[in-house]
Amino acid sequence: MRVIVTGGAGFIGSALTRLLVLGRGDEVLVVDKLTYAGDRRTLAACEGRPGFLFEQADICDAERMRALFAAFAPDAVMHLAAESHVDRSIASAAPFIQTNVMGTFALLEAARALVAGYDAARRAAFRFLHVSTDEVFGSLGPTGAFTEATPYDPRSPYSASKAGSDHLARAWHETYGLNTIVTNCSNNYGPYHFPEKLIPLVTLNALEGLPLPVYGDGGNVRDWLFVEDHARALVAAVTTGRVGETYAIGGRSERTNLQVVHAICDTLDRLRPRIVGGAARPRRELITFVADRPGHDRRYAIDPAKAERELGWRASVTFEEGIERTLRWYLDHEAWWRPLREGRYAGERLGLLPADAAAPPSTPATTPATTPRVA
């Protein structure tokens, strides 16, 4: 295929690009603005490969998007460019609305103009894959799971902006006949993850002996998906998915945030013991419960049965295997993450409202590890 990948220098986008270029031999044009979370080093293995191209560009630049689409003439657009961190959206929503909503609009219009010039066969084969999140569905109770039929109930500026872009993608199919497909994924983790998200932040803090912040009581639940499994699902969706359909992509790996932090601590203790005063000390003692973020959804879970059935895809990496692979990668790639910690993001708390900024964190956990403590 000839594929345009937007956001291809980001975490999920780069995993997808590596799969397309290195695993499949597709011709790929990556379009990425290279914001703070975009890093061209994630694509180092693709540089110089036949058919790989990179353009630093803003997806909100409608004229440039039309020009790039026309020049490259893709068979598919896989749209992953987005502002994605909930905490940042709480403090500053405007970039999320601009990139996630207006940027998606610009891409859909560029795709519509592009396929108008294709012959009937190529127009029918074209796909626009819009990659979204399970956060658009809101918060679950203690049981149940999101499906493609779950009503939307976004609760943060980030999830609201993604909900809006999902609706745009579907509307462009219904109104203009553009061949769109939407996917909604659960929380991703793996190599090359910018260190503002839970798993890389806790990992790097743990390696440096810093406090490990856990929101609230640590009982918020997420369904975890190894990023390379997600990339495979996206390829399956764009190649075999039905036009106009939505596919929920999940790893069937629900964990509380505290369970995730415990897994990181215990795995790092085994791979690289923390030595204090000449003796090994458990990293769990670094856990610090902090005030919860505003509007923090309690539980997400995805039922990926439709994707498994229709796309022939299934998550292959267990959470335990994925965490070990991820931590080993960070241990072996300090040259990648160290400049990010020192230059772009040092691990400071994000998403605080003015009244929250002065609130001190609670003391490190001293209760038994199996009992979450409320801050």
C-alpha positions as CSV (number, residue, x, y, z in Angstrom):
1,M,0.0,0.0,0.0
2,R,0.8,3.7,-0.3
3,V,-0.1,5.1,3.2
4,I,-0.1,8.5,4.8
5,V,0.4,8.2,8.6
6,T,-0.4,11.3,10.5
7,G,1.3,11.6,13.9
8,G,3.8,9.0,12.7
9,A,6.6,10.3,14.9
10,G,4.5,9.8,18.0
11,F,4.2,6.8,20.3
12,I,1.5,4.7,18.5
13,G,2.1,6.3,15.1
14,S,5.8,5.3,15.1
15,A,5.0,1.7,16.1
16,L,2.5,1.6,13.2
17,T,5.0,3.2,10.8
18,R,7.7,0.7,11.7
19,L,5.3,-2.2,11.1
20,L,4.2,-0.8,7.7
21,V,7.7,0.0,6.5
22,L,9.8,-2.7,8.1
23,G,7.3,-5.5,8.5
24,R,5.2,-5.1,5.3
25,G,7.3,-3.1,2.9
26,D,4.6,-0.5,2.4
27,E,5.3,3.0,1.0
28,V,4.7,5.4,3.8
29,L,4.6,9.2,4.1
30,V,4.7,10.3,7.7
31,V,3.1,13.7,8.4
32,D,4.0,15.0,11.9
33,K,4.2,18.5,13.4
34,L,6.9,17.3,15.8
35,T,5.3,18.8,18.9
36,Y,6.8,18.1,22.3
37,A,5.6,14.5,22.1
38,G,6.8,13.9,18.5
39,D,10.3,12.6,18.1
40,R,11.8,11.6,14.7
41,R,14.2,9.3,16.5
42,T,11.3,6.9,16.9
43,L,11.6,6.4,13.1
44,A,15.3,5.9,12.9
45,A,15.0,2.3,11.7
46,C,12.8,3.5,8.8
47,E,15.0,6.4,7.6
48,G,16.6,5.7,4.2
49,R,14.3,2.8,3.5
50,P,12.8,2.7,0.0
51,G,9.3,4.3,0.0
52,F,9.7,6.0,3.4
53,L,9.1,9.8,3.4
54,F,8.7,12.3,6.2
55,E,7.1,15.7,6.1
56,Q,7.0,18.0,9.1
57,A,3.6,19.7,8.8
58,D,0.6,20.7,10.9
59,I,-2.5,18.8,10.0
60,C,-4.5,22.0,10.6
61,D,-2.8,23.5,7.5
62,A,-5.6,22.6,5.1
63,E,-3.8,23.8,2.0
64,R,-0.7,21.9,2.7
65,M,-2.6,18.8,3.5
66,R,-4.4,18.9,0.2
67,A,-1.0,19.4,-1.6
68,L,0.6,16.5,0.3
69,F,-2.3,14.2,-0.4
70,A,-2.4,15.1,-4.1
71,A,1.4,14.6,-4.5
72,F,1.6,11.3,-2.7
73,A,-1.7,9.9,-3.9
74,P,-2.2,7.3,-1.1
75,D,-4.3,4.2,-1.0
76,A,-5.1,4.9,2.7
77,V,-4.7,7.5,5.3
78,M,-4.2,6.3,8.9
79,H,-4.9,9.3,11.1
80,L,-3.2,9.2,14.5
81,A,-2.1,12.9,14.9
82,A,-3.6,14.2,18.1
83,E,-3.0,16.0,21.3
84,S,-3.6,13.1,23.7
85,H,-2.8,13.8,27.3
86,V,-5.8,14.3,29.5
87,D,-3.9,16.2,32.2
88,R,-2.6,18.7,29.6
89,S,-6.2,19.2,28.3
90,I,-7.4,20.1,31.7
91,A,-4.9,23.0,32.0
92,S,-5.2,24.1,28.3
93,A,-8.0,22.8,26.2
94,A,-7.5,25.0,23.1
95,P,-4.7,22.9,21.4
96,F,-6.9,19.8,21.8
97,I,-9.9,21.4,20.0
98,Q,-7.7,22.9,17.3
99,T,-5.7,19.7,16.5
100,N,-8.1,17.0,17.2
101,V,-11.3,18.6,15.8
102,M,-10.1,21.1,13.2
103,G,-7.1,19.0,12.2
104,T,-9.3,16.0,11.5
105,F,-11.7,18.2,9.5
106,A,-8.8,19.4,7.4
107,L,-7.7,15.9,6.7
108,L,-11.2,14.6,5.8
109,E,-11.6,17.5,3.4
110,A,-8.1,16.8,1.9
111,A,-9.1,13.1,1.5
112,R,-12.4,14.0,-0.1
113,A,-10.7,16.2,-2.6
114,L,-8.1,13.5,-3.3
115,V,-10.5,10.7,-4.1
116,A,-12.6,12.9,-6.3
117,G,-9.8,12.6,-8.8
118,Y,-9.5,8.8,-8.5
119,D,-11.1,6.4,-10.9
120,A,-14.0,4.4,-9.6
121,A,-12.0,1.3,-8.6
122,R,-9.4,3.3,-6.7
123,R,-12.0,5.4,-5.0
124,A,-13.8,2.3,-3.8
125,A,-10.5,0.8,-2.5
126,F,-9.4,4.0,-0.6
127,R,-9.6,4.0,3.2
128,F,-9.5,6.7,5.8
129,L,-8.8,5.2,9.2
130,H,-9.5,7.5,12.1
131,V,-7.8,6.3,15.3
132,S,-9.5,7.2,18.6
133,T,-9.8,6.3,22.2
134,D,-12.1,4.5,24.6
135,E,-12.2,7.7,26.7
136,V,-15.0,9.0,24.5
137,F,-17.4,6.5,26.2
138,G,-17.0,8.0,29.7
139,S,-16.7,5.9,32.9
140,L,-17.8,2.4,33.6
141,G,-19.1,1.0,36.8
142,P,-17.5,-2.1,38.4
143,T,-18.7,-4.4,35.7
144,G,-19.3,-4.4,32.0
145,A,-17.2,-3.2,29.0
146,F,-17.3,-0.7,26.2
147,T,-18.4,-1.9,22.8
148,E,-18.9,-0.2,19.5
149,A,-22.5,0.4,20.5
150,T,-21.7,2.2,23.8
151,P,-23.2,5.7,23.9
152,Y,-20.6,8.6,24.0
153,D,-20.1,10.3,27.3
154,P,-16.8,12.2,27.2
155,R,-15.8,13.9,30.5
156,S,-12.5,15.7,29.7
157,P,-11.5,18.3,27.1
158,Y,-9.3,15.6,25.5
159,S,-12.1,13.0,25.3
160,A,-14.6,15.6,24.1
161,S,-12.3,16.6,21.3
162,K,-11.8,13.0,20.2
163,A,-15.5,12.4,20.4
164,G,-16.0,15.3,18.0
165,S,-13.4,14.0,15.6
166,D,-15.0,10.6,15.6
167,H,-18.4,12.1,14.7
168,L,-16.7,14.0,11.9
169,A,-15.2,10.9,10.4
170,R,-18.6,9.1,10.5
171,A,-20.4,12.1,9.0
172,W,-18.0,12.4,6.1
173,H,-18.8,8.8,5.3
174,E,-22.6,9.2,5.6
175,T,-22.7,12.6,3.8
176,Y,-20.0,12.4,1.3
177,G,-19.4,8.7,0.8
178,L,-15.8,8.9,2.0
179,N,-14.6,5.4,3.0
180,T,-13.9,6.0,6.7
181,I,-13.3,3.5,9.5
182,V,-13.1,4.4,13.2
183,T,-11.2,2.6,15.9
184,N,-11.4,3.2,19.6
185,C,-8.5,1.7,21.6
186,S,-7.7,1.2,25.3
187,N,-4.6,2.5,27.1
188,N,-1.4,1.7,25.1
189,Y,2.1,1.1,26.6
190,G,5.4,0.0,25.2
191,P,8.7,1.4,23.9
192,Y,9.2,5.0,22.8
193,H,6.4,6.3,25.1
194,F,6.8,9.9,26.0
195,P,7.3,10.0,29.8
196,E,4.2,12.1,30.7
197,K,2.0,9.0,30.8
198,L,1.6,6.6,33.8
199,I,3.9,3.7,32.8
200,P,6.9,5.6,31.4
201,L,6.6,8.3,34.1
202,V,6.6,5.7,37.0
203,T,9.3,3.7,35.3
204,L,11.7,6.6,35.0
205,N,11.0,8.0,38.4
206,A,11.5,4.5,39.8
207,L,14.9,4.2,38.1
208,E,15.9,7.6,39.5
209,G,14.6,6.9,43.1
210,L,12.0,9.6,42.9
211,P,8.4,9.5,44.3
212,L,6.0,7.5,42.3
213,P,2.8,9.5,42.1
214,V,-0.5,7.7,42.2
215,Y,-3.8,9.6,41.8
216,G,-6.4,9.3,44.5
217,D,-6.6,5.8,46.0
218,G,-5.0,4.1,42.9
219,G,-8.2,2.2,42.2
220,N,-8.9,3.7,38.8
221,V,-9.0,0.8,36.3
222,R,-7.7,0.8,32.7
223,D,-7.5,-1.9,30.0
224,W,-3.9,-2.1,28.8
225,L,-2.8,-2.8,25.2
226,F,0.8,-3.4,24.1
227,V,1.5,-0.9,21.4
228,E,2.7,-3.4,18.8
229,D,-0.5,-5.3,19.2
230,H,-2.4,-2.1,18.5
231,A,-0.4,-1.4,15.4
232,R,-1.3,-4.9,14.1
233,A,-5.0,-4.2,14.8
234,L,-4.8,-0.9,12.8
235,V,-3.3,-2.6,9.8
236,A,-6.0,-5.2,10.0
237,A,-8.7,-2.5,10.2
238,V,-7.5,-0.6,7.2
239,T,-7.0,-3.7,5.1
240,T,-9.9,-5.9,6.0
241,G,-12.3,-3.7,8.0
242,R,-15.7,-2.7,6.7
243,V,-16.2,0.8,5.5
244,G,-18.3,2.9,7.8
245,E,-17.7,0.6,10.8
246,T,-16.2,1.1,14.2
247,Y,-13.9,-1.4,15.9
248,A,-13.1,-1.4,19.6
249,I,-9.5,-2.4,20.2
250,G,-8.5,-3.7,23.6
251,G,-6.0,-5.9,25.3
252,R,-8.3,-7.8,27.7
253,S,-5.9,-6.7,30.5
254,E,-7.7,-4.7,33.1
255,R,-5.5,-3.4,36.0
256,T,-5.9,-0.7,38.6
257,N,-3.4,2.0,38.5
258,L,-1.9,0.8,41.7
259,Q,-1.5,-2.7,40.3
260,V,0.3,-1.2,37.3
261,V,2.7,0.7,39.6
262,H,3.3,-2.4,41.7
263,A,4.1,-4.4,38.6
264,I,6.6,-1.8,37.5
265,C,8.3,-1.7,40.9
266,D,8.5,-5.4,41.3
267,T,9.8,-6.0,37.8
268,L,12.5,-3.3,38.1
269,D,13.5,-4.6,41.5
270,R,14.2,-7.9,39.8
271,L,15.9,-6.4,36.7
272,R,17.9,-3.6,38.4
273,P,17.7,-3.7,42.2
274,R,17.5,-0.3,44.0
275,I,20.5,-0.1,46.4
276,V,20.2,2.3,49.3
277,G,22.9,2.4,52.0
278,G,24.5,-0.8,50.6
279,A,21.2,-2.8,50.7
280,A,18.5,-3.5,48.2
281,R,15.3,-1.6,49.0
282,P,11.9,-2.2,47.4
283,R,10.6,0.5,45.0
284,R,7.1,0.2,46.4
285,E,8.2,2.3,49.3
286,L,8.5,5.2,46.8
287,I,4.7,5.2,46.0
288,T,3.1,8.5,46.9
289,F,-0.6,9.1,46.7
290,V,-1.5,12.5,45.3
291,A,-4.8,14.4,44.9
292,D,-6.9,13.0,42.1
293,R,-7.2,14.9,38.9
294,P,-10.5,16.6,38.1
295,G,-13.1,14.4,36.4
296,H,-11.0,11.3,36.6
297,D,-13.0,8.4,35.1
298,R,-13.0,5.4,37.4
299,R,-12.9,2.5,35.0
300,Y,-12.4,1.7,31.4
301,A,-12.7,-1.7,29.8
302,I,-13.1,-2.8,26.1
303,D,-14.8,-5.8,24.7
304,P,-12.8,-6.4,21.5
305,A,-14.9,-9.3,20.3
306,K,-16.0,-7.6,17.1
307,A,-12.4,-6.8,16.1
308,E,-11.3,-10.3,16.9
309,R,-14.2,-11.8,14.9
310,E,-14.2,-9.5,11.8
311,L,-10.5,-8.5,11.6
312,G,-8.9,-11.8,12.6
313,W,-6.9,-9.9,15.2
314,R,-6.3,-10.7,18.8
315,A,-3.9,-9.1,21.4
316,S,-1.0,-11.5,21.7
317,V,1.1,-9.9,24.4
318,T,0.1,-10.4,28.0
319,F,0.4,-7.5,30.4
320,E,3.1,-9.3,32.4
321,E,5.1,-9.9,29.2
322,G,4.5,-6.4,27.9
323,I,5.6,-4.7,31.1
324,E,8.9,-6.7,31.1
325,R,9.5,-5.9,27.5
326,T,8.8,-2.3,28.1
327,L,11.0,-1.9,31.1
328,R,13.9,-3.8,29.5
329,W,13.6,-1.3,26.6
330,Y,13.8,1.7,28.9
331,L,16.8,0.1,30.7
332,D,18.5,-0.4,27.4
333,H,17.6,3.0,25.8
334,E,18.6,5.7,28.3
335,A,20.1,7.6,25.4
336,W,16.5,8.0,24.0
337,W,14.7,9.0,27.1
338,R,17.3,11.0,29.1
339,P,17.2,14.0,26.8
340,L,13.4,14.1,27.1
341,R,13.6,14.1,30.9
342,E,16.3,16.8,30.9
343,G,14.9,19.0,28.1
344,R,11.2,18.6,27.5
345,Y,9.5,17.0,30.5
346,A,11.1,16.3,33.9
347,G,8.1,14.5,35.5
348,E,6.3,17.5,37.1
349,R,2.6,17.2,37.9
350,L,0.4,18.3,34.9
351,G,-3.2,19.3,34.7
352,L,-3.6,21.1,38.0
353,L,-6.2,23.7,38.4
354,P,-5.1,26.9,40.2
355,A,-6.7,25.8,43.5
356,D,-5.0,22.4,43.3
357,A,-1.5,23.6,42.6
358,A,-0.8,24.4,46.2
359,A,-2.1,21.1,47.6
360,P,0.8,19.1,48.9
361,P,1.0,15.4,48.1
362,S,0.3,12.8,50.8
363,T,3.2,10.9,52.4
364,P,4.5,7.8,50.8
365,A,2.5,4.6,51.3
366,T,3.2,2.8,54.5
367,T,0.2,0.5,54.4
368,P,0.4,-3.1,53.1
369,A,1.0,-3.1,49.4
370,T,-2.3,-4.9,48.7
371,T,-4.4,-2.2,50.3
372,P,-4.7,1.1,48.4
373,R,-4.6,4.1,50.7
374,V,-6.9,7.0,50.1
375,A,-5.1,10.3,50.1
